[in-house]
Amino acid sequence: MSRRGNCHDNAVAESFFNLLKREGIRRRTYKTREKARQDVFDYIEMFYNPVRKHVRNGMLSPIEFERQQILKAEGV
């Protein structure tokens, strides 16, 4: 990772931060750094992980995808 000149090294992180900016914090100003941190935390923990559907997960949220994988592993 982080090899010089390899454009794919940061692709995942750049994609996530693009979504964060587009869906979460675009055009908002924060009076304190703590309010900004809380907003980013809420985006990740209250929307991105439990609710937002991801193409790579078969249009399931990460939590739903994880639940289905556990059920498959248990043979249910």
N, C-alpha and C positions, 0 to 999 in steps of 0.2 A: 504494500500500500504506500501511497504518497510518493511514488517514484516520479521523478522529474519528467515532465512531458507526457505523462499518461493521463489522458482526459477522463478516463473512466474511474479513477480513484475516488473522486468526490461526488460521483453522480447520485448516489442514494441520498447523501446528506443535502446536496443542492436541491434535489427534488422535494425532500421533506420541507426545507426552509422556504421553498417557493410556495408550497401549499400553505404553510403556516402564515406567510405574509398575505397570500391571496384570500384564504378562508378565515383567518383568525384576527390579524391585527392591522390590516390595511386601513390607512387613513384615520388611525386613532392616535391621539396624543395622550401621554400619561403624565400625571403630576409628580409621581414618585417612581423610582425604580422598582419598589416593592409591588406597586399596582401592575406594572408591566410584567414582572415575574409571575404574579398571580394569574394574569390573563393568559400567558403562555402555558402555565401549568394547567389551567382549566381547559384550554384548547386540547392539550395532549391527553389528559386524564378523563375529561368529561365528554369529548367529542371524537378525537382522532382514534383512540383505542377502542372505546366501547360502541361507537355509533357508525363512524364513517366506513363505508364499504370500499374494499380494495379490489382492483381488477385481478391482481396476482393471487388473491385468496378465493377466487370464484365468486366475486361480488359479495363477500361476507365481511363483516367487521372482524378485526383481529381476535376479539374475545369469542365471537361465535365460531370462527374458524378453529380456534384452540379447543373449544368445547367439543366440536365435531371430531377433532383428531383424538381427543381423549376417549370419546365414545367408540371410535373405530378401534383403538388400541385395546379397549376392554372387551370388544367383540359384541357390543350391544347394537 
